[in-house]
Amino acid sequence: MQALTGFYFTDDQRGMDPLIVADKLPPGTGIIFRHYKSKNRPETAYYLSKICKRRKIMLHIAQDPSLAKAVKAGGLHLPEYQIPRLPLIRHRYPGLKISTACHSARSLTLASSLGADMAFLSPVFVTDSHPGKVSLGTMRAALVKQNVPLPVYALGGVHKQNLPQLQALKFSGFGAISFFENE
């Protein structure tokens, strides 16, 4: 069985320095650079882009297509509430691969119909990022993604022990924070 593609999600509230983590990620991994509140977000994105290009790691800049273009990132990541902007962003920034965050069947269907390239469905498992939030669970997540033609990645509470479940349910990959920081 082929290994799942992983994406490291940066988190300026509880995560490590993304530049340090990026230098340790295996080739073929992706990064979703969030750090929304960071005062030096453009500079960090620039240096992260350099590391990603050198190490052959896909970089998606969250929420800011102009920053993604400026640092020559390969992709843009949209939070769920921004999915309706997808056609306009695609028109203005045709070279960017667009991923989205989805928390329901409705948002996943919308992302697919508006032309997203991939989606992160969450939370599949209980996660420290959203304490107290009810997770979808693997079976419900598998049902939600079943009839969606775009690649769907599991996000939320992913660790080495539950990767085989995600592979068996044919997720395209996964996104995580601590999975990569604790390697």
Backbone as JSON, one array per atom type, in Angstrom:
{
  "sequence": "MQALTGFYFTDDQRGMDPLIVADKLPPGTGIIFRHYKSKNRPETAYYLSKICKRRKIMLHIAQDPSLAKAVKAGGLHLPEYQIPRLPLIRHRYPGLKISTACHSARSLTLASSLGADMAFLSPVFVTDSHPGKVSLGTMRAALVKQNVPLPVYALGGVHKQNLPQLQALKFSGFGAISFFENE",
  "N": [[0.84, -1.18, 0.0], [0.57, 2.2, -0.86], [2.27, 4.95, 0.67], [0.69, 7.56, 2.54], [0.34, 10.98, 1.53], [1.6, 13.62, 3.38], [0.77, 16.74, 4.98], [2.12, 19.45, 6.62], [0.69, 21.54, 8.94], [1.11, 24.8, 9.83], [1.1, 26.56, 12.94], [0.63, 29.37, 14.67], [-0.1, 29.7, 17.29], [0.31, 27.38, 18.81], [2.3, 25.89, 17.68], [5.61, 24.89, 16.48], [8.51, 26.73, 15.27], [8.05, 27.29, 11.91], [10.1, 27.32, 10.01], [12.16, 25.81, 11.07], [10.91, 23.31, 11.3], [10.31, 22.81, 8.6], [12.8, 22.34, 7.5], [13.28, 19.79, 8.34], [11.37, 18.11, 7.31], [10.29, 15.3, 5.32], [11.1, 14.92, 1.81], [8.51, 15.55, -0.58], [6.52, 15.98, 1.18], [3.99, 18.34, 2.18], [3.37, 21.81, 3.02], [1.13, 23.76, 4.83], [0.97, 26.98, 5.26], [-0.03, 28.88, 7.81], [-0.08, 30.88, 10.21], [-1.48, 33.34, 10.8], [-1.55, 35.6, 12.49], [0.98, 36.49, 12.79], [3.48, 38.95, 12.97], [5.6, 39.09, 11.27], [4.83, 37.72, 9.0], [4.97, 37.88, 6.05], [7.82, 37.85, 5.64], [8.56, 35.44, 6.88], [7.12, 33.66, 5.26], [8.46, 34.07, 2.85], [11.09, 33.06, 3.41], [10.39, 30.47, 4.07], [9.39, 29.59, 1.64], [11.76, 29.51, 0.15], [13.14, 27.4, 1.46], [11.34, 25.32, 0.97], [11.37, 25.11, -1.84], [14.03, 24.33, -2.26], [14.02, 21.87, -0.95], [12.1, 20.44, -2.24], [9.37, 20.54, -1.43], [5.93, 20.98, -1.27], [4.35, 24.1, -1.01], [1.67, 25.78, 0.45], [0.14, 28.82, 0.89], [-1.86, 30.12, 3.37], [-4.97, 31.71, 3.0], [-4.16, 34.11, 1.68], [-3.83, 35.08, -1.38], [-2.23, 36.94, -2.78], [0.13, 37.06, -1.3], [0.95, 34.42, -1.6], [1.51, 34.4, -4.33], [3.54, 36.34, -4.4], [5.67, 35.15, -2.98], [6.13, 33.06, -4.56], [4.85, 30.61, -4.06], [3.5, 27.31, -4.47], [0.85, 26.91, -4.02], [-2.38, 27.81, -2.61], [-4.2, 28.01, 0.39], [-7.48, 27.82, 1.48], [-9.51, 28.85, 4.16], [-12.58, 27.41, 5.38], [-14.72, 29.31, 5.33], [-13.98, 30.93, 3.25], [-14.33, 29.59, 0.89], [-16.38, 30.27, -1.05], [-15.07, 32.33, -2.45], [-13.42, 31.12, -4.23], [-13.75, 30.83, -7.19], [-13.21, 33.5, -8.09], [-10.62, 33.92, -7.09], [-9.27, 31.9, -8.47], [-9.53, 32.89, -11.04], [-8.04, 35.3, -10.89], [-5.55, 34.41, -10.04], [-4.34, 32.22, -11.71], [-2.33, 30.22, -11.7], [-2.07, 29.01, -9.22], [-2.37, 26.18, -7.11], [-5.22, 25.16, -5.43], [-6.2, 24.54, -2.18], [-8.64, 23.59, 0.29], [-10.2, 24.06, 3.51], [-12.51, 21.94, 5.0], [-15.46, 21.23, 6.8], [-17.72, 19.8, 6.69], [-20.13, 17.84, 4.8], [-21.48, 19.47, 3.06], [-19.78, 21.75, 2.71], [-17.6, 20.48, 1.55], [-18.67, 19.5, -0.84], [-19.31, 21.94, -2.02], [-16.73, 23.1, -2.29], [-15.63, 21.31, -4.13], [-17.38, 21.68, -6.33], [-16.79, 24.3, -7.01], [-14.26, 24.19, -7.95], [-11.94, 23.52, -6.42], [-8.68, 22.15, -5.89], [-7.96, 20.29, -4.04], [-9.0, 19.04, -0.79], [-9.11, 19.47, 2.76], [-10.52, 17.58, 5.13], [-12.03, 17.99, 8.21], [-12.71, 17.97, 11.82], [-11.22, 14.82, 11.72], [-10.36, 13.05, 13.68], [-10.28, 13.31, 17.3], [-8.86, 16.33, 18.36], [-6.13, 18.37, 19.53], [-6.09, 20.94, 18.64], [-8.66, 21.91, 18.51], [-10.13, 21.78, 21.17], [-12.69, 19.93, 22.74], [-14.38, 19.95, 20.55], [-16.53, 17.99, 18.59], [-15.46, 15.16, 16.85], [-15.47, 13.95, 13.44], [-14.98, 11.25, 13.03], [-13.74, 8.2, 11.59], [-15.45, 6.62, 9.94], [-17.71, 8.23, 9.39], [-16.41, 10.39, 8.18], [-15.4, 9.09, 5.93], [-17.79, 8.5, 4.6], [-18.72, 11.09, 4.08], [-16.83, 12.03, 2.23], [-17.15, 10.32, 0.14], [-18.55, 10.61, -2.43], [-17.27, 12.69, -3.66], [-15.37, 14.17, -6.16], [-12.78, 15.28, -5.9], [-9.39, 15.13, -4.53], [-9.29, 14.16, -1.15], [-8.11, 14.96, 2.0], [-7.37, 13.85, 5.27], [-7.72, 15.58, 8.34], [-6.83, 16.6, 11.58], [-6.09, 15.39, 14.64], [-4.44, 13.35, 13.71], [-2.17, 10.68, 13.88], [0.61, 8.36, 14.06], [-0.5, 5.86, 14.71], [-3.14, 5.89, 13.74], [-2.93, 6.18, 11.01], [-3.06, 3.82, 9.3], [-5.85, 3.37, 9.22], [-6.76, 5.57, 7.78], [-5.52, 5.11, 5.33], [-6.8, 2.71, 4.61], [-9.37, 3.64, 4.21], [-9.07, 5.09, 1.99], [-8.21, 7.82, 1.91], [-6.64, 10.64, 0.43], [-4.45, 11.63, 1.64], [-3.06, 13.29, 4.5], [-3.29, 15.91, 6.97], [-1.48, 17.58, 9.53], [-0.22, 18.72, 12.73], [1.35, 18.27, 15.27], [2.2, 15.69, 14.6], [4.28, 16.02, 12.76], [5.97, 17.75, 14.1], [6.88, 16.29, 16.21], [8.51, 14.38, 15.18]],
  "CA": [[0.0, 0.0, 0.0], [1.35, 3.42, -0.99], [2.22, 5.84, 1.83], [-0.13, 8.76, 2.39], [1.03, 12.26, 1.47], [1.32, 14.43, 4.56], [0.94, 18.19, 4.96], [2.34, 20.08, 7.92], [-0.06, 22.78, 9.14], [1.76, 25.65, 10.81], [0.17, 27.1, 13.93], [1.36, 30.38, 15.43], [-0.54, 29.67, 18.67], [0.83, 26.24, 19.57], [3.28, 25.13, 16.91], [7.02, 25.25, 16.46], [8.94, 27.62, 14.2], [7.89, 26.52, 10.67], [11.36, 27.23, 9.27], [12.89, 24.67, 11.66], [10.2, 22.08, 10.93], [10.44, 22.62, 7.15], [14.12, 21.79, 7.21], [13.33, 18.39, 8.77], [10.31, 17.33, 6.66], [10.74, 14.49, 4.19], [10.68, 15.4, 0.49], [7.19, 15.07, -0.95], [5.58, 16.5, 2.16], [3.55, 19.69, 1.89], [3.18, 22.71, 4.16], [0.08, 24.78, 4.79], [1.49, 28.05, 6.11], [-1.11, 29.72, 8.32], [0.52, 31.99, 10.95], [-2.29, 34.51, 10.45], [-1.33, 36.76, 13.37], [2.41, 36.76, 12.88], [3.84, 40.27, 12.45], [6.58, 38.92, 10.19], [4.29, 36.68, 8.12], [5.55, 37.9, 4.7], [9.22, 37.45, 5.68], [8.6, 34.0, 7.17], [6.65, 32.98, 4.04], [9.54, 34.16, 1.87], [12.15, 32.11, 3.77], [9.78, 29.14, 3.99], [9.34, 29.28, 0.22], [13.13, 29.14, -0.26], [13.4, 26.06, 1.99], [10.47, 24.37, 0.27], [11.88, 24.9, -3.21], [15.28, 23.57, -2.15], [13.77, 20.51, -0.45], [11.01, 19.85, -3.05], [8.19, 20.46, -0.57], [4.84, 21.85, -1.76], [3.96, 25.14, -0.05], [0.41, 26.5, 0.27], [-0.02, 29.95, 1.79], [-3.27, 30.2, 3.75], [-5.83, 32.9, 3.02], [-3.63, 35.32, 1.05], [-3.29, 34.74, -2.7], [-1.17, 37.85, -3.22], [1.36, 36.62, -0.64], [1.33, 33.16, -2.26], [2.13, 34.76, -5.6], [4.76, 37.1, -4.13], [6.76, 34.26, -2.55], [6.17, 31.98, -5.56], [4.36, 29.35, -3.49], [2.77, 26.53, -5.46], [-0.57, 26.81, -3.74], [-3.12, 28.67, -1.69], [-5.13, 27.26, 1.21], [-8.6, 28.65, 1.91], [-10.37, 28.4, 5.26], [-13.9, 27.04, 4.9], [-15.57, 30.47, 5.05], [-13.53, 31.6, 2.03], [-14.57, 28.74, -0.29], [-17.11, 30.98, -2.12], [-14.16, 33.2, -3.2], [-12.57, 30.28, -5.06], [-13.73, 31.18, -8.63], [-12.55, 34.79, -8.3], [-9.19, 33.71, -6.86], [-8.78, 31.09, -9.59], [-9.44, 33.8, -12.2], [-6.96, 36.27, -10.69], [-4.28, 33.71, -9.78], [-4.58, 30.93, -12.36], [-1.27, 29.23, -11.51], [-2.03, 28.44, -7.88], [-3.15, 25.01, -6.74], [-6.02, 25.64, -4.3], [-6.75, 23.59, -1.21], [-9.62, 24.2, 1.19], [-10.57, 23.39, 4.76], [-13.93, 21.61, 4.97], [-15.9, 20.63, 8.07], [-19.02, 19.15, 6.48], [-20.39, 17.36, 3.43], [-21.91, 20.64, 2.28], [-18.62, 22.56, 2.3], [-16.78, 19.65, 0.67], [-19.35, 19.52, -2.13], [-19.14, 23.29, -2.56], [-15.33, 23.24, -2.71], [-15.48, 20.52, -5.35], [-18.12, 22.29, -7.44], [-16.18, 25.58, -7.37], [-12.97, 23.96, -8.59], [-10.77, 23.29, -5.56], [-7.82, 21.06, -6.33], [-7.93, 19.31, -2.95], [-9.65, 19.54, 0.42], [-8.79, 18.87, 4.04], [-11.74, 17.35, 5.89], [-11.68, 17.95, 9.63], [-11.69, 17.1, 12.38], [-11.52, 13.4, 11.57], [-10.15, 12.5, 15.02], [-10.21, 14.32, 18.36], [-7.63, 17.09, 18.15], [-5.75, 19.4, 20.5], [-6.31, 22.26, 18.03], [-10.04, 22.33, 18.79], [-10.57, 20.98, 22.31], [-14.13, 19.87, 22.97], [-15.14, 19.83, 19.31], [-16.83, 16.61, 18.24], [-14.81, 14.76, 15.61], [-16.3, 13.21, 12.48], [-14.71, 9.82, 13.09], [-13.31, 7.72, 10.27], [-16.55, 6.12, 9.1], [-18.51, 9.38, 8.91], [-15.56, 11.13, 7.25], [-15.36, 8.32, 4.68], [-19.08, 8.7, 3.94], [-18.79, 12.48, 3.62], [-15.97, 12.22, 1.06], [-17.39, 9.22, -0.79], [-18.97, 10.98, -3.78], [-16.61, 13.93, -4.05], [-14.33, 13.79, -7.12], [-11.45, 15.82, -5.68], [-8.64, 14.47, -3.47], [-9.66, 14.58, 0.2], [-7.09, 14.67, 3.0], [-7.88, 13.87, 6.64], [-7.06, 16.55, 9.19], [-7.3, 16.62, 12.95], [-5.8, 14.26, 15.49], [-3.74, 12.28, 12.98], [-0.89, 10.21, 14.42], [1.09, 7.14, 13.39], [-1.37, 4.72, 14.98], [-4.38, 5.91, 12.95], [-2.66, 6.27, 9.57], [-3.6, 2.69, 8.55], [-7.3, 3.56, 9.02], [-6.92, 6.55, 6.7], [-5.15, 4.42, 4.09], [-7.85, 1.74, 4.28], [-10.54, 4.39, 3.76], [-8.66, 5.73, 0.73], [-7.95, 9.25, 1.93], [-5.5, 10.97, -0.42], [-3.35, 11.96, 2.52], [-3.46, 13.84, 5.79], [-2.66, 17.12, 7.47], [-1.23, 17.47, 10.96], [0.76, 19.63, 13.34], [2.29, 17.58, 16.15], [2.74, 14.52, 13.89], [5.54, 16.41, 12.12], [6.84, 18.43, 15.07], [7.42, 15.31, 17.14], [9.3, 13.39, 14.44]],
  "C": [[0.89, 1.25, 0.0], [1.18, 4.3, 0.25], [1.36, 7.06, 1.53], [0.75, 10.01, 2.34], [0.62, 13.09, 2.68], [1.57, 15.9, 4.32], [1.08, 18.69, 6.39], [1.57, 21.39, 7.95], [0.66, 23.61, 10.19], [0.69, 26.24, 11.73], [0.93, 28.09, 14.81], [0.95, 30.42, 16.9], [0.11, 28.54, 19.47], [1.92, 25.46, 18.85], [4.7, 25.64, 17.05], [7.28, 26.25, 15.33], [8.86, 26.83, 12.89], [9.18, 26.39, 9.86], [12.2, 26.05, 9.77], [12.24, 23.36, 11.23], [10.38, 21.78, 9.44], [11.77, 21.99, 6.78], [14.24, 20.31, 7.57], [12.3, 17.5, 8.07], [10.87, 16.47, 5.53], [10.3, 15.1, 2.87], [9.33, 14.78, 0.12], [6.11, 15.49, 0.03], [5.14, 17.89, 1.7], [3.45, 20.51, 3.17], [2.02, 23.64, 3.86], [0.52, 25.85, 5.78], [0.35, 28.97, 6.52], [-0.52, 30.95, 9.02], [-0.17, 33.33, 10.65], [-1.93, 35.76, 11.24], [0.13, 37.14, 13.5], [2.74, 38.11, 12.24], [4.82, 40.17, 11.29], [6.14, 37.83, 9.21], [4.9, 36.72, 6.71], [7.01, 37.42, 4.67], [9.35, 35.94, 5.93], [8.16, 33.21, 5.94], [7.74, 32.97, 2.98], [10.62, 33.11, 2.16], [11.63, 30.67, 3.71], [9.73, 28.68, 2.53], [10.71, 28.83, -0.29], [13.46, 27.71, 0.2], [12.6, 25.02, 1.22], [10.95, 24.09, -1.15], [13.13, 24.03, -3.19], [15.02, 22.11, -1.8], [12.65, 19.79, -1.2], [9.78, 19.54, -2.19], [7.16, 21.44, -1.1], [4.45, 22.84, -0.66], [2.64, 25.77, -0.48], [0.37, 27.61, 1.32], [-1.51, 30.07, 2.09], [-3.8, 31.62, 3.61], [-5.36, 34.1, 2.21], [-3.02, 35.01, -0.31], [-2.18, 35.67, -3.17], [0.16, 37.5, -2.56], [1.86, 35.33, -1.28], [2.04, 33.47, -3.58], [3.47, 35.45, -5.37], [5.93, 36.19, -3.75], [6.92, 33.06, -3.48], [5.85, 30.62, -4.95], [3.59, 28.61, -4.59], [1.28, 26.51, -5.24], [-1.07, 27.82, -2.73], [-4.07, 27.76, -0.91], [-6.22, 28.2, 1.71], [-9.31, 28.05, 3.11], [-11.79, 28.18, 4.71], [-14.75, 28.26, 4.52], [-15.17, 31.21, 3.78], [-13.77, 30.77, 0.76], [-15.36, 29.47, -1.38], [-16.23, 31.92, -2.96], [-13.34, 32.44, -4.24], [-12.59, 30.66, -6.55], [-13.01, 32.5, -8.92], [-11.03, 34.65, -8.12], [-8.59, 32.92, -8.01], [-8.59, 31.97, -10.84], [-8.24, 34.74, -12.08], [-5.58, 35.64, -10.54], [-4.34, 32.31, -10.38], [-3.51, 29.86, -12.12], [-1.27, 28.54, -10.17], [-2.91, 27.19, -7.76], [-3.9, 25.4, -5.47], [-6.55, 24.49, -3.46], [-7.72, 24.34, -0.3], [-9.74, 23.4, 2.48], [-12.07, 23.16, 4.69], [-14.3, 20.88, 6.27], [-17.25, 19.93, 7.94], [-19.12, 18.67, 5.04], [-20.74, 18.54, 2.53], [-20.71, 21.45, 1.79], [-17.7, 21.78, 1.37], [-17.37, 19.62, -0.74], [-19.19, 20.88, -2.81], [-17.72, 23.5, -3.08], [-15.09, 22.5, -4.02], [-16.16, 21.2, -6.54], [-17.51, 23.61, -7.9], [-14.75, 25.43, -7.88], [-11.76, 23.83, -7.7], [-9.97, 22.12, -6.1], [-7.75, 19.93, -5.3], [-8.59, 19.92, -1.73], [-9.16, 18.77, 1.64], [-10.07, 18.79, 4.86], [-11.38, 17.2, 7.36], [-12.84, 18.32, 10.54], [-12.09, 15.63, 12.26], [-11.39, 12.7, 12.92], [-10.2, 13.64, 16.03], [-8.85, 15.0, 18.25], [-7.4, 18.14, 19.22], [-6.01, 20.8, 19.95], [-7.7, 22.81, 18.33], [-10.59, 21.49, 19.94], [-12.09, 21.07, 22.5], [-14.97, 19.74, 21.72], [-15.33, 18.35, 18.97], [-16.18, 16.27, 16.89], [-15.79, 13.99, 14.73], [-16.17, 11.71, 12.69], [-14.43, 9.31, 11.67], [-14.47, 7.29, 9.38], [-17.39, 7.27, 8.55], [-17.7, 10.2, 7.91], [-15.5, 10.42, 5.9], [-16.67, 8.48, 3.91], [-19.19, 10.1, 3.34], [-17.99, 12.66, 2.33], [-16.28, 11.27, -0.09], [-17.69, 9.65, -2.22], [-18.36, 12.28, -4.28], [-15.42, 13.58, -4.95], [-12.94, 14.36, -6.85], [-10.72, 15.06, -4.57], [-9.0, 15.04, -2.1], [-8.61, 14.06, 1.18], [-7.73, 14.76, 4.39], [-7.06, 14.86, 7.47], [-7.66, 16.46, 10.58], [-7.03, 15.33, 13.7], [-5.09, 13.1, 14.82], [-2.42, 11.97, 13.68], [-0.56, 8.86, 13.78], [0.13, 5.96, 13.56], [-2.65, 4.73, 14.15], [-4.16, 6.09, 11.45], [-3.18, 5.07, 8.79], [-5.11, 2.79, 8.29], [-7.55, 4.51, 7.85], [-6.56, 5.94, 5.35], [-6.26, 3.47, 3.66], [-9.1, 2.44, 3.74], [-10.24, 5.26, 2.53], [-8.65, 7.27, 0.76], [-6.72, 9.5, 1.07], [-4.25, 11.26, 0.41], [-3.89, 12.53, 3.81], [-2.74, 15.15, 6.06], [-2.52, 16.99, 8.97], [-0.26, 18.54, 11.42], [1.77, 18.81, 14.12], [2.9, 16.33, 15.52], [4.13, 14.84, 13.34], [6.5, 17.07, 13.11], [7.5, 17.44, 16.02], [8.25, 14.23, 16.46], [10.75, 13.44, 14.87]]
}
